Amino acid sequence: MRSHSLGPLEPFASDLAKLVPELGISLPNVAPSSPLEPAQEKLRYFQTLNNFIEEGSLGSLVIIEDIHWCDDTSLEYLLHFAPRIPKISSLLLLTYRNDELNPSLRHFLADLDHARLASEMTLNRLAQEDVEAMIAAIFGQE
């Protein structure tokens, strides 16, 4: 059996296989890493995501949409990752609906603001005719 190089995934493959079980289909020779205590496991996940994103994102744009649907752990990770963005010369763009702010998201946004890790840009809703034009363009309709 021939061994395949995993390229930039190599150092993170066993931890990524736990985070994204579908990788097991593409990488059948990679076994998930052994479990740790919950707090250590979470820290390992955070570090794995940091390393994976940083490996491929130098000077790039990382977009995470609809963070109003994030769970507390995901928001905690984003708060953990945000200070690293300037070090990798990238931009982290987070989107959320301001009419769906829950207490966790409010706290997260306040933490980002307090640490001076964010700039906020408010976008107005599209008018009905703009939504119709966008849908028509997406589906190639006149």
Backbone as a chain_set.jsonl record, in Angstrom:
{"seq": "MRSHSLGPLEPFASDLAKLVPELGISLPNVAPSSPLEPAQEKLRYFQTLNNFIEEGSLGSLVIIEDIHWCDDTSLEYLLHFAPRIPKISSLLLLTYRNDELNPSLRHFLADLDHARLASEMTLNRLAQEDVEAMIAAIFGQE", "coords": {"N": [[0.842, -1.171, 0.0], [0.573, 2.171, -0.862], [1.847, 5.076, 0.641], [0.336, 8.2, 1.192], [1.087, 11.647, 1.022], [-0.072, 14.09, 3.246], [0.199, 16.706, 2.955], [-0.257, 20.099, 3.916], [-2.036, 19.34, 5.889], [-0.904, 17.349, 7.372], [0.481, 17.717, 10.034], [-1.738, 18.174, 11.633], [-3.663, 16.317, 11.251], [-4.663, 14.067, 12.824], [-5.958, 15.307, 14.965], [-7.699, 16.997, 13.595], [-9.3, 15.078, 12.427], [-10.927, 14.334, 14.511], [-12.389, 16.651, 14.929], [-13.596, 17.05, 12.453], [-15.208, 14.612, 11.373], [-15.732, 13.632, 8.79], [-13.36, 13.759, 7.43], [-12.162, 11.345, 7.779], [-13.039, 9.763, 5.712], [-11.705, 10.777, 3.485], [-9.13, 10.58, 4.402], [-8.26, 7.802, 5.228], [-6.18, 6.493, 6.59], [-5.598, 7.91, 8.814], [-5.871, 8.089, 12.182], [-8.112, 9.246, 14.704], [-6.964, 11.446, 17.301], [-6.085, 10.512, 20.678], [-8.434, 10.767, 23.412], [-8.597, 13.509, 25.759], [-8.77, 15.102, 29.018], [-11.779, 17.08, 29.435], [-11.306, 19.992, 29.499], [-8.637, 20.151, 28.641], [-8.925, 18.91, 26.191], [-10.536, 20.724, 24.82], [-8.774, 22.906, 24.671], [-6.794, 21.737, 23.092], [-8.252, 21.385, 20.715], [-8.71, 24.087, 20.079], [-6.054, 24.957, 19.646], [-5.355, 23.295, 17.522], [-7.134, 24.189, 15.524], [-6.237, 26.848, 15.333], [-3.579, 26.413, 14.376], [-4.111, 25.088, 11.945], [-5.648, 26.992, 10.509], [-3.851, 29.138, 10.474], [-1.768, 28.019, 9.026], [-2.659, 27.984, 6.369], [-3.512, 30.556, 5.862], [-1.988, 32.875, 5.687], [-1.831, 36.214, 5.129], [-4.456, 36.39, 4.201], [-8.09, 36.336, 3.888], [-10.297, 35.448, 6.353], [-13.43, 34.218, 6.668], [-16.272, 34.04, 8.646], [-19.485, 33.332, 8.78], [-22.723, 34.341, 10.052], [-22.533, 34.322, 12.943], [-24.322, 34.65, 14.935], [-25.559, 32.298, 15.326], [-23.734, 30.715, 16.576], [-22.469, 28.465, 19.065], [-21.594, 28.629, 22.586], [-18.959, 27.635, 22.95], [-17.85, 27.869, 20.404], [-17.853, 30.667, 20.092], [-16.116, 31.252, 22.152], [-13.803, 30.113, 21.128], [-13.382, 31.787, 18.869], [-12.837, 34.174, 20.167], [-10.48, 33.444, 21.346], [-8.927, 33.072, 19.082], [-8.931, 35.526, 17.684], [-6.94, 37.508, 18.619], [-4.683, 36.566, 17.314], [-4.822, 37.165, 14.665], [-3.601, 39.647, 13.617], [-0.928, 38.833, 13.695], [-0.661, 37.001, 11.675], [-1.045, 38.452, 9.492], [-3.636, 38.74, 8.386], [-7.201, 39.004, 7.769], [-10.027, 38.809, 9.749], [-13.302, 38.229, 9.211], [-16.387, 38.548, 10.546], [-19.804, 37.785, 10.5], [-23.072, 38.773, 11.539], [-26.514, 38.875, 12.528], [-27.907, 41.746, 13.726], [-30.372, 41.814, 14.899], [-30.653, 39.446, 16.139], [-29.25, 39.088, 18.483], [-27.995, 37.3, 21.115], [-27.477, 36.681, 24.67], [-24.874, 35.501, 24.935], [-23.595, 36.174, 22.54], [-23.679, 38.962, 22.705], [-21.973, 39.344, 24.9], [-19.591, 38.279, 23.835], [-19.118, 40.096, 21.705], [-18.756, 42.417, 23.197], [-16.428, 41.725, 24.575], [-14.604, 41.532, 22.423], [-14.637, 44.205, 21.608], [-13.722, 45.486, 23.938], [-11.111, 44.499, 24.082], [-10.117, 45.729, 21.927], [-10.129, 44.487, 19.42], [-11.674, 44.549, 17.223], [-13.5, 46.067, 14.538], [-16.519, 47.549, 13.787], [-18.951, 47.265, 11.251], [-21.924, 48.348, 10.079], [-24.447, 47.085, 8.09], [-27.127, 47.997, 6.043], [-30.427, 46.612, 5.612], [-31.38, 44.911, 2.599], [-33.486, 46.314, 0.111], [-36.728, 45.187, -0.997], [-36.843, 44.975, -3.84], [-34.14, 44.864, -4.416], [-33.407, 42.431, -3.257], [-34.892, 40.728, -4.873], [-33.611, 41.21, -7.337], [-31.051, 40.258, -6.743], [-31.545, 37.521, -6.261], [-32.511, 36.8, -8.785], [-30.175, 37.226, -10.282], [-28.472, 35.338, -9.135], [-29.689, 32.94, -9.886], [-29.64, 33.187, -12.602], [-31.731, 34.447, -13.95], [-33.896, 36.695, -15.739]], "CA": [[0.0, 0.0, 0.0], [1.357, 3.386, -1.011], [1.531, 6.136, 1.6], [0.097, 9.502, 0.57], [1.39, 12.808, 1.836], [-1.255, 14.879, 3.572], [0.519, 18.113, 2.734], [-0.364, 20.971, 5.086], [-2.862, 18.705, 6.921], [-0.128, 16.321, 8.076], [0.678, 17.88, 11.473], [-2.995, 18.367, 12.36], [-4.646, 15.366, 10.733], [-5.336, 13.243, 13.83], [-6.874, 16.165, 15.727], [-8.753, 17.438, 12.677], [-10.21, 13.947, 12.212], [-11.915, 14.369, 15.601], [-13.234, 17.819, 14.722], [-14.324, 16.887, 11.194], [-15.17, 13.16, 11.126], [-15.772, 13.348, 7.359], [-11.989, 13.629, 6.944], [-11.833, 9.929, 7.812], [-13.318, 9.205, 4.382], [-10.616, 11.21, 2.603], [-7.846, 10.215, 5.007], [-8.557, 6.588, 6.0], [-5.038, 6.039, 7.378], [-5.401, 8.815, 9.947], [-6.731, 7.77, 13.332], [-8.305, 10.401, 15.585], [-6.096, 11.477, 18.476], [-6.704, 9.965, 21.892], [-9.141, 11.812, 24.171], [-8.005, 14.119, 26.95], [-9.77, 15.682, 29.909], [-12.539, 18.058, 28.643], [-10.666, 21.31, 29.365], [-7.454, 19.969, 27.81], [-9.402, 18.585, 24.849], [-10.967, 21.98, 24.206], [-7.565, 23.672, 24.369], [-6.155, 21.077, 21.946], [-9.053, 21.756, 19.54], [-8.424, 25.488, 19.777], [-4.711, 25.04, 19.09], [-5.387, 22.643, 16.209], [-7.778, 25.122, 14.595], [-5.29, 27.957, 15.125], [-2.483, 25.963, 13.514], [-4.639, 24.787, 10.616], [-6.016, 28.246, 9.848], [-2.64, 29.923, 10.259], [-0.963, 27.346, 7.99], [-3.101, 28.322, 5.025], [-4.182, 31.844, 5.738], [-1.086, 34.02, 5.75], [-2.209, 37.27, 4.209], [-5.74, 36.087, 3.564], [-9.334, 36.734, 4.524], [-11.012, 34.336, 6.978], [-14.814, 34.664, 6.834], [-17.182, 33.164, 9.384], [-20.789, 33.984, 8.682], [-23.847, 33.998, 10.93], [-22.084, 33.937, 14.278], [-25.453, 34.68, 15.863], [-25.94, 30.895, 15.528], [-22.636, 30.002, 17.239], [-22.618, 28.073, 20.461], [-20.653, 29.328, 23.466], [-17.595, 27.175, 22.717], [-17.387, 28.468, 19.148], [-17.547, 32.067, 20.372], [-14.907, 31.24, 22.979], [-12.684, 29.887, 20.208], [-13.154, 32.988, 18.07], [-12.191, 35.143, 21.053], [-9.125, 32.922, 21.509], [-8.219, 33.201, 17.809], [-8.891, 36.909, 17.197], [-5.668, 38.219, 18.815], [-3.641, 36.012, 16.448], [-5.034, 37.643, 13.3], [-2.55, 40.572, 13.138], [0.356, 38.132, 13.577], [-0.598, 36.262, 10.407], [-1.344, 39.435, 8.445], [-4.903, 38.362, 7.772], [-8.385, 39.707, 8.223], [-11.108, 37.935, 10.19], [-14.58, 38.879, 8.977], [-17.479, 37.832, 11.196], [-21.101, 38.404, 10.216], [-24.185, 38.388, 12.413], [-27.703, 39.716, 12.429], [-28.016, 42.481, 14.987], [-31.68, 41.591, 15.516], [-30.623, 38.117, 16.738], [-28.204, 39.079, 19.505], [-28.303, 36.596, 22.359], [-26.53, 37.135, 25.702], [-23.501, 35.042, 24.665], [-23.036, 36.978, 21.451], [-23.453, 40.312, 23.252], [-20.77, 39.26, 25.731], [-18.487, 38.08, 22.901], [-18.87, 41.369, 21.015], [-18.209, 43.345, 24.188], [-15.039, 41.311, 24.817], [-13.817, 41.958, 21.26], [-14.538, 45.659, 21.66], [-12.884, 45.832, 25.087], [-9.731, 44.167, 23.737], [-9.806, 46.484, 20.713], [-9.818, 43.499, 18.39], [-12.683, 44.565, 16.167], [-14.156, 47.264, 14.024], [-17.859, 47.132, 13.376], [-19.54, 47.913, 10.095], [-23.332, 47.992, 10.002], [-25.011, 47.097, 6.744], [-28.588, 48.097, 6.032], [-31.134, 45.539, 4.912], [-31.676, 45.148, 1.192], [-34.882, 46.568, -0.239], [-37.356, 44.037, -1.653], [-36.44, 44.887, -5.246], [-32.737, 44.446, -4.445], [-33.41, 40.999, -2.974], [-35.374, 40.07, -6.091], [-32.556, 41.311, -8.344], [-29.971, 39.372, -6.335], [-31.995, 36.143, -6.507], [-32.547, 36.623, -10.241], [-28.799, 37.129, -10.743], [-27.927, 34.064, -8.683], [-30.283, 31.853, -10.658], [-29.532, 33.467, -14.017], [-33.035, 34.812, -14.502], [-34.051, 38.138, -16.035]], "C": [[0.895, 1.245, 0.0], [0.899, 4.437, -0.008], [1.377, 7.46, 0.859], [0.472, 10.602, 1.544], [0.116, 13.609, 2.052], [-0.996, 16.367, 3.406], [0.383, 18.922, 4.004], [-1.241, 20.389, 6.194], [-2.055, 17.783, 7.827], [-0.001, 16.551, 9.58], [-0.62, 17.921, 12.287], [-4.018, 17.268, 12.093], [-5.375, 14.587, 11.822], [-6.294, 14.057, 14.69], [-8.01, 16.674, 14.855], [-9.761, 16.324, 12.424], [-11.258, 13.865, 13.321], [-12.887, 15.522, 15.41], [-14.134, 17.672, 13.503], [-14.277, 15.399, 10.824], [-15.186, 12.779, 9.651], [-14.37, 13.212, 6.759], [-11.555, 12.168, 6.923], [-12.084, 9.251, 6.48], [-12.167, 9.537, 3.442], [-9.247, 10.747, 3.097], [-8.009, 8.951, 5.856], [-7.409, 6.097, 6.867], [-4.763, 6.92, 8.594], [-6.397, 8.462, 11.039], [-6.903, 9.025, 14.182], [-7.384, 10.316, 16.802], [-6.849, 10.952, 19.695], [-7.343, 11.089, 22.704], [-8.345, 12.279, 25.389], [-9.137, 14.525, 27.892], [-10.489, 16.801, 29.148], [-11.857, 19.419, 28.452], [-9.43, 21.227, 28.474], [-7.843, 19.679, 26.367], [-9.827, 19.85, 24.109], [-9.753, 22.822, 23.811], [-6.832, 23.065, 23.167], [-6.918, 21.404, 20.661], [-8.746, 23.185, 19.117], [-7.064, 25.618, 19.099], [-4.653, 24.408, 17.703], [-6.012, 23.564, 15.173], [-6.869, 26.306, 14.3], [-4.213, 27.558, 14.126], [-2.964, 25.728, 12.091], [-4.968, 26.067, 9.853], [-4.765, 29.06, 9.521], [-1.77, 29.33, 9.152], [-1.348, 27.821, 6.593], [-3.62, 29.721, 4.845], [-3.267, 33.056, 5.783], [-1.459, 35.036, 4.679], [-3.547, 37.036, 3.53], [-6.911, 36.61, 4.387], [-10.025, 35.479, 5.053], [-12.42, 34.842, 7.283], [-15.599, 33.612, 7.586], [-18.508, 33.898, 9.454], [-21.743, 33.49, 9.761], [-23.42, 33.556, 12.324], [-23.188, 34.07, 15.32], [-25.978, 33.27, 16.122], [-24.856, 30.092, 16.24], [-23.011, 29.599, 18.654], [-21.525, 28.77, 21.282], [-19.202, 28.922, 23.216], [-17.027, 27.763, 21.431], [-17.028, 29.935, 19.346], [-16.282, 32.176, 21.222], [-13.672, 31.02, 22.096], [-12.37, 31.145, 19.409], [-12.466, 34.066, 18.905], [-10.729, 34.739, 21.305], [-8.288, 33.181, 20.249], [-8.009, 34.654, 17.383], [-7.565, 37.634, 17.444], [-4.539, 37.739, 17.908], [-3.697, 36.586, 15.031], [-3.944, 38.625, 12.841], [-1.206, 39.876, 12.92], [0.479, 37.371, 12.273], [-1.011, 37.155, 9.233], [-2.6, 39.079, 7.667], [-6.025, 39.209, 8.335], [-9.433, 38.669, 8.587], [-12.402, 38.713, 10.06], [-15.675, 38.007, 9.572], [-18.781, 38.543, 10.86], [-22.128, 37.898, 11.216], [-25.34, 39.344, 12.176], [-27.878, 40.428, 13.764], [-29.394, 42.376, 15.62], [-31.773, 40.195, 16.141], [-29.505, 38.006, 17.771], [-28.698, 38.347, 20.746], [-27.273, 37.032, 23.402], [-25.081, 36.71, 25.443], [-22.843, 35.873, 23.584], [-22.777, 38.409, 21.919], [-22.158, 40.352, 24.067], [-19.521, 39.127, 24.854], [-18.115, 39.393, 22.215], [-18.28, 42.406, 21.961], [-16.749, 43.012, 24.481], [-14.134, 41.723, 23.654], [-13.583, 43.461, 21.293], [-13.582, 46.101, 22.773], [-11.396, 45.584, 24.777], [-9.252, 44.907, 22.486], [-9.362, 45.567, 19.571], [-10.763, 43.575, 17.201], [-13.059, 45.983, 15.769], [-15.494, 46.791, 13.504], [-18.33, 47.955, 12.189], [-20.991, 47.425, 10.005], [-23.818, 48.131, 8.566], [-26.527, 47.157, 6.854], [-29.179, 46.915, 5.276], [-31.329, 45.924, 3.456], [-33.162, 45.438, 1.026], [-35.41, 45.347, -0.996], [-36.899, 43.885, -3.103], [-34.975, 44.48, -5.383], [-32.598, 42.95, -4.168], [-33.839, 40.233, -4.219], [-34.306, 40.09, -7.185], [-31.395, 40.37, -8.015], [-30.351, 37.915, -6.617], [-32.025, 35.85, -8.0], [-31.122, 36.453, -10.787], [-28.181, 35.788, -10.345], [-28.415, 32.918, -9.548], [-30.315, 32.116, -12.17], [-30.86, 33.796, -14.677], [-33.063, 36.316, -14.794], [-35.242, 38.678, -15.302]], "O": [[1.849, 1.341, 0.772], [-0.3, 4.658, 0.168], [2.193, 7.798, 0.001], [0.209, 10.502, 2.743], [-0.68, 13.781, 1.129], [-1.867, 17.192, 3.682], [0.848, 18.498, 5.062], [-1.206, 20.879, 7.323], [-2.488, 17.472, 8.936], [-0.347, 15.656, 10.352], [-0.595, 17.722, 13.502], [-5.117, 17.29, 12.649], [-6.597, 14.453, 11.755], [-7.337, 13.548, 15.102], [-9.149, 16.776, 15.309], [-10.946, 16.593, 12.229], [-12.363, 13.375, 13.088], [-14.076, 15.388, 15.697], [-15.285, 18.109, 13.511], [-13.413, 14.974, 10.057], [-14.701, 11.706, 9.291], [-14.21, 12.614, 5.695], [-10.681, 11.79, 6.142], [-11.418, 8.27, 6.148], [-11.706, 8.677, 2.691], [-8.324, 10.549, 2.307], [-7.907, 9.021, 7.081], [-7.649, 5.341, 7.808], [-3.795, 6.692, 9.32], [-7.61, 8.531, 10.841], [-5.953, 9.786, 14.363], [-7.069, 9.222, 17.271], [-8.079, 10.949, 19.734], [-6.863, 12.223, 22.693], [-7.541, 11.541, 25.958], [-10.313, 14.316, 27.594], [-9.873, 17.426, 28.285], [-11.84, 19.94, 27.337], [-9.192, 22.112, 27.652], [-7.184, 20.136, 25.433], [-9.522, 20.028, 22.93], [-9.724, 23.389, 22.719], [-6.31, 23.795, 22.324], [-6.302, 21.672, 19.629], [-8.546, 23.459, 17.934], [-6.937, 26.311, 18.089], [-3.98, 24.925, 16.81], [-5.485, 23.709, 14.07], [-6.743, 26.723, 13.149], [-3.962, 28.269, 13.152], [-2.297, 26.125, 11.136], [-4.607, 26.208, 8.684], [-4.638, 29.604, 8.424], [-1.108, 30.067, 8.421], [-0.488, 28.034, 5.739], [-4.127, 30.053, 3.773], [-3.756, 34.179, 5.91], [-1.409, 34.75, 3.482], [-3.74, 37.451, 2.388], [-6.737, 37.236, 5.433], [-10.306, 34.554, 4.291], [-12.59, 35.781, 8.06], [-15.598, 32.438, 7.218], [-18.635, 34.939, 10.099], [-21.598, 32.393, 10.302], [-23.889, 32.536, 12.827], [-23.013, 33.65, 16.464], [-26.764, 33.069, 17.047], [-25.041, 28.9, 16.485], [-23.762, 30.289, 19.344], [-20.641, 29.42, 20.724], [-18.308, 29.766, 23.263], [-15.849, 28.115, 21.377], [-16.013, 30.4, 18.827], [-15.475, 33.087, 21.031], [-12.636, 31.655, 22.289], [-11.206, 31.526, 19.288], [-11.607, 34.789, 18.4], [-9.857, 35.595, 21.457], [-7.095, 33.471, 20.336], [-6.987, 34.968, 16.772], [-7.095, 38.328, 16.543], [-3.538, 38.438, 17.751], [-2.721, 36.497, 14.286], [-3.404, 38.441, 11.75], [-0.43, 40.285, 12.056], [1.588, 37.116, 11.804], [-1.287, 36.675, 8.134], [-2.615, 39.117, 6.437], [-5.832, 40.016, 9.245], [-9.694, 37.749, 7.811], [-12.586, 39.738, 10.717], [-15.868, 36.865, 9.154], [-18.854, 39.77, 10.927], [-22.068, 36.758, 11.677], [-25.164, 40.462, 11.693], [-27.985, 39.785, 14.809], [-29.579, 42.801, 16.76], [-32.836, 39.798, 16.619], [-28.888, 36.95, 17.914], [-29.699, 38.733, 21.35], [-26.292, 37.687, 23.053], [-24.158, 37.481, 25.706], [-21.673, 36.236, 23.696], [-21.759, 39.001, 21.562], [-21.356, 41.277, 23.936], [-18.513, 39.788, 25.103], [-16.941, 39.757, 22.152], [-17.408, 43.183, 21.573], [-15.923, 43.914, 24.621], [-13.025, 42.209, 23.873], [-12.475, 43.934, 21.039], [-12.741, 46.977, 22.571], [-10.535, 46.372, 25.17], [-8.116, 44.728, 22.046], [-8.383, 45.825, 18.871], [-10.671, 42.767, 16.277], [-12.951, 46.936, 16.54], [-15.586, 45.749, 12.855], [-18.136, 49.169, 12.13], [-21.243, 46.228, 9.871], [-23.621, 49.161, 7.92], [-27.131, 46.452, 7.662], [-28.531, 46.305, 4.425], [-31.43, 47.104, 3.119], [-33.994, 44.866, 1.729], [-34.637, 44.574, -1.562], [-36.599, 42.775, -3.543], [-34.604, 43.824, -6.357], [-31.766, 42.279, -4.778], [-33.235, 39.222, -4.58], [-34.119, 39.094, -7.884], [-30.822, 39.755, -8.915], [-29.543, 37.162, -7.16], [-31.611, 34.774, -8.433], [-30.895, 35.619, -11.664], [-27.453, 35.177, -11.128], [-27.644, 32.027, -9.903], [-30.937, 31.367, -12.924], [-31.081, 33.455, -15.839], [-32.344, 37.098, -14.172], [-35.549, 39.865, -15.412]]}, "num_chains": 1, "name": "protein.A"}
